[in-house]
Amino acid sequence: MTYAILAMACFAVLDTTNKFLIASVPLLMVLWFRYAFQAVASTAMLWPRSGVTMFQTQNVRLQIVRGLLLLMCSVLGFASLKYMPVAEFTAFVMLTPLVVTALARFVMKEQVSVLRWLFVSGGLVGALLIVRPGGSMDTSHAWLPLSLVVSNALFQILTSHMAKTESPVTMHLYTGWVGALIASGLVGLGAWTTDLTPFEWVLMCLIGCAGTLGHYLLILAFSRAPAANVTPCLYSGIAFATFAGWLVFAHVPDHWARMGMLLIALCGLGAAWLSQREHQSV
């Protein structure tokens, strides 16, 4: 539980710093540094213990697809943060478990209970309250966080499938290197710049540290406790993001946005409770 809460604190730092940086630094360069730092730091930490064996995988193609999905999530997330406050953005991302439910029904043909559909519907209503006309973001950019949630849901489904045969550490390494290699090609097209202040370089390092540590802590959390117990802790990210957004940008969500964020959190917690109950009854 502690690992999951600490991971969400790291992600709040990551998103808040991202939003601050991309106002003055090319988005693709921030993206490149975030993945390059994760890839190099993770490899350096794990190499003495595992060596080249940590890259052994049963399905390289799925590892690459998973890495591409996470990179897509990062691009959409960075772009969303240009137009959304951090708190509302984090609440929107928390729709992912609910969208996974919908995809499980329509893509994987799994049975979904009426109660779970109610939680999904409630979460979507919460999202509409956040991106409503007159809210804190331009509704013409609402497709960005929506696309992010769908991409993230696909990423989570693929992760769940691969976790049955792949090491979490190996998956973490591949996502870092796939993102770093592709981002290196993209940043080389013209987004690279060395015209950064020392403070901006410090913030770039903070992004790398927060992203790497957050993903590692999340791996530890899911490896040491059932997913049904860990998932409710993930909604602490909304509180961390709200505080960070207020501290750095002096932004406080309006009444309707707060209602939407609360509704998403309650529906997500309800879905997690239902999953735990179903798991215990098996």
C-alpha positions as CSV (number, residue, x, y, z in Angstrom):
1,M,0.0,0.0,0.0
2,T,2.8,2.4,1.0
3,Y,4.6,1.8,-2.3
4,A,1.5,2.6,-4.3
5,I,0.9,5.9,-2.5
6,L,4.5,6.9,-2.9
7,A,4.3,6.1,-6.6
8,M,1.3,8.4,-7.0
9,A,3.2,11.1,-5.2
10,C,6.0,10.7,-7.7
11,F,3.6,10.8,-10.6
12,A,2.1,14.1,-9.2
13,V,5.6,15.6,-9.2
14,L,6.2,14.2,-12.7
15,D,3.0,15.7,-14.1
16,T,3.4,19.1,-12.4
17,T,7.0,19.5,-13.5
18,N,6.0,18.4,-17.0
19,K,3.4,21.1,-17.2
20,F,5.8,23.7,-15.9
21,L,8.6,22.7,-18.3
22,I,6.7,22.3,-21.6
23,A,5.8,26.0,-21.4
24,S,9.4,26.8,-22.3
25,V,11.1,23.6,-23.4
26,P,10.2,21.6,-26.5
27,L,7.8,18.8,-25.6
28,L,9.7,16.2,-27.5
29,M,12.9,17.1,-25.7
30,V,11.3,16.7,-22.3
31,L,9.8,13.4,-23.5
32,W,13.2,12.2,-24.7
33,F,15.0,13.1,-21.5
34,R,12.3,11.4,-19.4
35,Y,12.7,8.0,-21.2
36,A,16.5,8.2,-21.7
37,F,16.9,8.8,-17.9
38,Q,14.6,5.9,-17.1
39,A,16.3,3.5,-19.5
40,V,19.9,4.4,-18.5
41,A,19.2,4.6,-14.7
42,S,17.2,1.3,-14.6
43,T,19.8,-0.6,-16.6
44,A,22.6,0.8,-14.5
45,M,20.9,-0.3,-11.2
46,L,19.9,-3.8,-12.4
47,W,23.0,-4.7,-14.5
48,P,25.3,-5.7,-11.6
49,R,22.8,-8.2,-10.4
50,S,21.2,-9.6,-13.6
51,G,23.5,-8.6,-16.5
52,V,22.2,-9.2,-20.0
53,T,19.7,-11.8,-18.7
54,M,17.3,-9.0,-17.6
55,F,16.6,-8.4,-21.3
56,Q,15.5,-12.0,-21.9
57,T,11.9,-12.1,-23.0
58,Q,9.5,-14.6,-24.6
59,N,7.9,-12.1,-26.9
60,V,10.0,-9.2,-28.2
61,R,7.1,-8.0,-30.5
62,L,4.7,-7.6,-27.6
63,Q,7.4,-5.8,-25.5
64,I,7.8,-3.3,-28.4
65,V,4.1,-2.8,-28.8
66,R,3.8,-2.3,-25.0
67,G,6.6,0.3,-25.2
68,L,4.9,2.1,-28.1
69,L,1.6,2.2,-26.2
70,L,3.3,3.8,-23.1
71,L,5.2,6.3,-25.3
72,M,1.8,7.2,-26.9
73,C,0.4,7.7,-23.5
74,S,3.3,10.0,-22.5
75,V,2.9,12.1,-25.7
76,L,-0.9,12.4,-25.2
77,G,-0.3,13.1,-21.5
78,F,2.2,15.9,-22.1
79,A,0.0,17.4,-24.7
80,S,-3.0,17.2,-22.4
81,L,-1.1,19.0,-19.6
82,K,-0.7,22.0,-21.9
83,Y,-4.5,22.5,-21.8
84,M,-5.5,21.0,-18.5
85,P,-4.8,21.7,-14.8
86,V,-2.8,18.9,-13.1
87,A,-5.6,17.9,-10.8
88,E,-8.2,17.5,-13.5
89,F,-5.7,15.7,-15.7
90,T,-4.9,13.2,-13.0
91,A,-8.6,12.5,-12.3
92,F,-9.2,11.9,-16.0
93,V,-6.4,9.4,-16.1
94,M,-8.1,7.5,-13.3
95,L,-10.8,6.6,-15.7
96,T,-8.5,4.0,-17.1
97,P,-9.7,1.0,-14.9
98,L,-13.3,1.8,-15.9
99,V,-12.4,2.0,-19.6
100,V,-10.6,-1.4,-19.2
101,T,-14.0,-2.8,-18.1
102,A,-15.7,-1.5,-21.3
103,L,-12.9,-2.9,-23.5
104,A,-13.1,-6.3,-21.6
105,R,-16.8,-6.5,-22.7
106,F,-16.6,-5.3,-26.3
107,V,-13.1,-6.5,-27.3
108,M,-12.5,-9.6,-25.1
109,K,-16.2,-10.6,-24.9
110,E,-16.1,-10.9,-21.1
111,Q,-19.2,-10.7,-19.0
112,V,-19.7,-7.4,-17.1
113,S,-22.2,-7.0,-14.3
114,V,-24.8,-4.3,-14.2
115,L,-23.2,-2.8,-11.1
116,R,-19.8,-2.5,-12.9
117,W,-21.5,-0.8,-15.8
118,L,-23.0,1.7,-13.4
119,F,-19.5,2.5,-12.1
120,V,-18.3,3.0,-15.7
121,S,-21.2,5.3,-16.5
122,G,-20.6,7.3,-13.3
123,G,-16.9,7.7,-14.2
124,L,-17.8,9.0,-17.6
125,V,-20.3,11.5,-16.2
126,G,-17.5,12.7,-13.9
127,A,-15.2,13.2,-16.9
128,L,-17.9,15.2,-18.7
129,L,-18.1,17.5,-15.6
130,I,-14.4,18.1,-15.9
131,V,-14.3,18.9,-19.6
132,R,-17.7,20.7,-19.8
133,P,-17.9,24.0,-21.7
134,G,-16.9,26.8,-19.5
135,G,-14.6,24.7,-17.4
136,S,-10.9,24.9,-16.8
137,M,-9.9,23.6,-20.3
138,D,-10.8,24.3,-23.9
139,T,-13.3,21.5,-24.8
140,S,-11.8,21.4,-28.4
141,H,-8.8,19.6,-26.8
142,A,-10.9,17.1,-24.9
143,W,-9.9,14.4,-27.4
144,L,-6.4,14.4,-26.0
145,P,-7.1,13.1,-22.5
146,L,-9.8,10.8,-23.9
147,S,-7.3,9.3,-26.3
148,L,-4.8,9.0,-23.5
149,V,-7.3,7.0,-21.3
150,V,-8.0,4.6,-24.2
151,S,-4.3,4.1,-24.9
152,N,-3.6,3.6,-21.2
153,A,-6.4,1.0,-21.0
154,L,-4.9,-0.9,-23.9
155,F,-1.5,-0.7,-22.2
156,Q,-2.9,-2.0,-18.9
157,I,-4.7,-4.9,-20.7
158,L,-1.5,-5.9,-22.5
159,T,0.5,-5.6,-19.3
160,S,-1.9,-7.9,-17.5
161,H,-1.6,-10.4,-20.3
162,M,2.2,-10.3,-20.5
163,A,2.6,-10.4,-16.7
164,K,1.6,-14.1,-16.8
165,T,4.9,-15.0,-18.5
166,E,7.2,-11.9,-18.4
167,S,9.2,-10.5,-15.5
168,P,8.0,-7.0,-14.4
169,V,11.6,-5.8,-14.4
170,T,12.1,-6.9,-18.0
171,M,8.9,-5.2,-19.0
172,H,10.0,-2.0,-17.2
173,L,13.4,-2.1,-19.0
174,Y,11.8,-2.6,-22.5
175,T,9.3,0.2,-22.0
176,G,12.2,2.6,-21.1
177,W,14.4,1.6,-24.0
178,V,11.7,1.5,-26.6
179,G,10.6,5.0,-25.6
180,A,14.1,6.3,-25.4
181,L,15.1,5.0,-28.8
182,I,12.0,6.3,-30.6
183,A,12.1,9.6,-28.7
184,S,15.8,10.0,-29.7
185,G,14.8,9.8,-33.4
186,L,12.0,12.3,-32.9
187,V,14.0,14.8,-31.0
188,G,16.7,14.6,-33.6
189,L,14.2,16.0,-36.2
190,G,14.6,19.5,-34.8
191,A,13.3,19.6,-31.2
192,W,16.8,19.3,-29.7
193,T,18.2,22.4,-27.9
194,T,20.9,23.0,-25.4
195,D,19.6,26.5,-24.7
196,L,18.3,25.6,-21.3
197,T,18.9,27.3,-18.0
198,P,20.5,25.4,-15.1
199,F,17.1,25.4,-13.4
200,E,15.5,23.8,-16.4
201,W,18.1,21.1,-16.5
202,V,17.4,20.4,-12.8
203,L,13.7,20.1,-13.6
204,M,14.5,17.7,-16.4
205,C,16.5,15.5,-14.0
206,L,13.5,15.7,-11.5
207,I,11.2,14.4,-14.3
208,G,13.6,11.5,-15.0
209,C,13.9,10.6,-11.3
210,A,10.1,11.0,-10.5
211,G,9.1,8.9,-13.6
212,T,11.7,6.1,-13.0
213,L,11.0,5.9,-9.2
214,G,7.2,6.1,-9.7
215,H,7.1,3.2,-12.1
216,Y,9.5,1.1,-10.0
217,L,7.4,1.7,-6.8
218,L,4.3,0.7,-8.7
219,I,5.9,-2.6,-9.8
220,L,6.9,-3.3,-6.1
221,A,3.3,-2.5,-5.0
222,F,1.7,-4.9,-7.5
223,S,4.3,-7.6,-6.8
224,R,3.7,-7.5,-3.0
225,A,-0.1,-7.2,-2.8
226,P,-3.2,-8.2,-4.9
227,A,-4.2,-5.7,-7.5
228,A,-7.6,-5.3,-5.8
229,N,-5.8,-4.1,-2.7
230,V,-3.4,-1.8,-4.5
231,T,-5.9,-0.1,-6.9
232,P,-7.8,1.9,-4.3
233,C,-4.5,3.5,-3.2
234,L,-4.0,4.8,-6.8
235,Y,-6.8,7.4,-6.3
236,S,-4.6,9.2,-3.7
237,G,-2.9,10.6,-6.9
238,I,-5.9,13.0,-7.3
239,A,-5.2,14.5,-3.8
240,F,-1.4,14.8,-4.6
241,A,-2.1,16.4,-7.9
242,T,-4.6,18.9,-6.5
243,F,-2.1,19.9,-3.9
244,A,0.8,20.2,-6.4
245,G,-1.4,22.2,-8.8
246,W,-2.3,24.6,-6.1
247,L,1.3,24.9,-4.8
248,V,2.9,25.5,-8.2
249,F,0.1,27.1,-10.3
250,A,-2.2,28.4,-7.6
251,H,-5.0,26.5,-9.3
252,V,-8.0,25.2,-7.4
253,P,-10.6,23.1,-9.3
254,D,-14.0,24.7,-9.5
255,H,-17.1,23.3,-8.0
256,W,-18.2,21.2,-11.0
257,A,-14.7,19.9,-11.6
258,R,-14.4,18.8,-7.9
259,M,-17.7,17.0,-8.3
260,G,-16.4,15.2,-11.4
261,M,-13.2,14.3,-9.7
262,L,-15.0,12.9,-6.7
263,L,-17.4,11.0,-8.9
264,I,-14.5,9.4,-10.8
265,A,-12.7,8.5,-7.6
266,L,-15.9,7.0,-6.0
267,C,-16.7,5.0,-9.1
268,G,-13.1,3.7,-9.4
269,L,-13.1,2.7,-5.7
270,G,-16.4,1.0,-6.2
271,A,-15.1,-1.0,-9.1
272,A,-12.0,-1.9,-7.1
273,W,-14.2,-3.1,-4.2
274,L,-16.3,-5.1,-6.6
275,S,-13.2,-6.8,-8.1
276,Q,-12.0,-7.6,-4.6
277,R,-15.4,-9.1,-3.7
278,E,-15.5,-11.2,-6.9
279,H,-11.9,-12.4,-6.3
280,Q,-12.7,-13.5,-2.7
281,S,-15.8,-15.4,-3.9
282,V,-13.8,-17.5,-6.4
